[in-house]
Structure formats: structure tokens, C-alpha cells
């Protein structure tokens, strides 16, 4: 159902069974997939690409130009995959010439007041809780969960199947499969609950545990820990994935939490 009180540009391409509620705005050069629901007060701006079976709640703004002074009007997109829910007042900006797009994957949930800045790439099945703020160029792997009011510095990466606690300031890369929290953000162990919920075999969990025990608990430098992981832990796709993530980090990875004198417990 498309309300006559909605504002839809004639060039916008809407799939079948799309619902557009009163006072929603869909601007020029927009595509929206089948069975997607655009609620009252949502604004879909030019160069937005929204998949099928999505729900866009009131006050959300998709596809606004980047909040980047280097942006000079280049043709870029904001892309959202299928079966993704965008809650109230979420903002997702278009890309810049760096990646030419901002991407939110399929089956994601972006809770109220989340901001996704230019050139962020978010994988499938990601949950961003209320008020999460992503600066530009942030990459988030599949199945990552980020707690409410957390904020990510530009160019940081958050690996797949991670859990980042609410109110956390993300200044360093978070490797796959771990939990991170505190200030400064630190490694707090494996995301065991998430891995078990997703039916990871125990053998794979054991490999992940061995790798991160060597990296974070063994009291080695990162370079020494990497050499030990290469030499002592059997090769596998999991080992390759984690090492590639660490070795390609430009901001550096998080460290193990270290209790200090200002902690009360």
C-alpha cells in the first residue's frame, strides 16, 4: 500500500508489495526491493539502494550526503541488504570517493539513533544497539553485536562474531570471535555464547581459544605471539582468518585488560 500522502519522486523504483506510509519521503534515484515497508516520516534520499523485506521506521534518514568536507558531490550510494530493520531516527550516509558506497548487509538490526557514516561496510546479521555511532570507513564483520552508545573511531575494524559492550570507545581493531569492553577497550575473552548459539563445532572453538590464549594471555609481544601461533597451532581456515585480520591492521588491535589502581573491583 502506498499512501497518497507520501512524497515519492517519479523516477524512484519501487518493487512489488512495497508499503509507504503517510508523510514518508522517497527522493530521486532510489530503488526499493519487494515487500519493504517505509514508515511515516522516514526519508530516503538520492542514490539509496534498499533491498527486499526491509523495515524502515519513522525518522530514519537513508542516503544523506557524507558529513565530510572532502566530499564534492561525487556519485555514491547508500546500500541496505534484504531483511534488514532500520529503527527510529537511524542515519546512514552515502559513501565518498574512498569506497563510493556505504553498505549495511542483510538480516541486520540497527536500533534507534544509530549513525552509520560514509564508507562504512557492515556485514550480514549485524546488530547495532541504540545510539551506536560509527565514524567513516568503519568495517564490521558478520554477526557482530555492538552494545548501546558505543562509538567507533574512523578506519577501525570489528571482526566477525564479536561482542562489543555498550558505552565502549572503539579506537583499535577488534579481532574476530572475541568480547571487548572497558576503557581503554580491552580483550575480555572469547564470545563463547555467540559461537555456541551459531553452532560452532567445539574443535573450531578450541582452535580460536588456543590462538587468543597465545596472543593475549601468554605475556608475549604481538609479533612474538604471531610467530608462536604460526609455529605451534595447526593450520586451518580459522587460523588463517585471524592472522590475516591481525597482520592487516592499520590502527593496531586491542590488548588484554590490565587491572589498575583506579579499578574498584
HELIX and SHEET records of a PDB file:
HELIX    1   1 UNK A  192  UNK A  197  1                                   6    
HELIX    2   2 UNK A  202  UNK A  212  1                                  11    
HELIX    3   3 UNK A  213  UNK A  217  3                                   5    
HELIX    4   4 UNK A  222  UNK A  232  1                                  11    
HELIX    5   5 UNK A  237  UNK A  247  1                                  11    
SHEET    1   A 9 UNK A   7  UNK A   8  0                                        
SHEET    2   A 9 UNK A  25  UNK A  26  1                                        
SHEET    3   A 9 UNK A  43  UNK A  44  1                                        
SHEET    4   A 9 UNK A  61  UNK A  64  1                                        
SHEET    5   A 9 UNK A  91  UNK A  93  1                                        
SHEET    6   A 9 UNK A 115  UNK A 116  1                                        
SHEET    7   A 9 UNK A 133  UNK A 134  1                                        
SHEET    8   A 9 UNK A 151  UNK A 152  1                                        
SHEET    9   A 9 UNK A 169  UNK A 170  1                                        
SHEET    1   B 8 UNK A  13  UNK A  14  0                                        
SHEET    2   B 8 UNK A  31  UNK A  32  1                                        
SHEET    3   B 8 UNK A  48  UNK A  50  1                                        
SHEET    4   B 8 UNK A  77  UNK A  80  1                                        
SHEET    5   B 8 UNK A 101  UNK A 104  1                                        
SHEET    6   B 8 UNK A 121  UNK A 122  1                                        
SHEET    7   B 8 UNK A 139  UNK A 140  1                                        
SHEET    8   B 8 UNK A 157  UNK A 158  1                                        
SHEET    1   C11 UNK A  19  UNK A  20  0                                        
SHEET    2   C11 UNK A  37  UNK A  38  1                                        
SHEET    3   C11 UNK A  55  UNK A  56  1                                        
SHEET    4   C11 UNK A  85  UNK A  86  1                                        
SHEET    5   C11 UNK A 109  UNK A 110  1                                        
SHEET    6   C11 UNK A 127  UNK A 128  1                                        
SHEET    7   C11 UNK A 145  UNK A 146  1                                        
SHEET    8   C11 UNK A 163  UNK A 164  1                                        
SHEET    9   C11 UNK A 178  UNK A 181  1                                        
SHEET   10   C11 UNK A 186  UNK A 190 -1                                        
SHEET   11   C11 UNK A 255  UNK A 256  1                                        
END                                                                             
